[in-house]
Amino acid sequence: MSVYDTLEWSDDYPAVVATIGPSYRVIVDRKGFGWSLQQRRARKSRWFNIAALISFRNSLSQMALPLMHSGYVKDHGITQETVDAALAALPERFSPEPTFNHLTVNTRPPPMTSFDPRRVALDRP
């Protein structure tokens, strides 16, 4: 897999969770903050976000259809039911995978020591 395949605008982005016709898709943000609705303008162009960091499936469902081009909606027969069906597999609320150990959240790391090159030079004989 190429580095470009892990970028959000790539066709091979691994975190695509739903597609709505050939030109719209829903992905998980690469930092894990929420879902993003993406559109592709031309057949060979990149994907780009038209709505980002959405945390609730209901919000995503309500905003998807109005953000789609009306000609696209007509040509592909997309209705609110189509959008709801595409998003049905998503949980009601976005919840990222934890990236830390919950047992060590309240423990503080040891203080960092600072390095001052002037001090080292002064300490030498």
Secondary structure, 3 states (H helix, E strand, C coil): CCHHHHCCCCCCCCCEEEEECCCEEEEECCCCCCEEEEEECCCCCCEEEEEEEECEHHHHHHHHHHHCCHHHHHHHCCCHHHHHHHHCCCCCECCCCCCCCHHHCCCCCCCCCCCCHHHHHHHCC
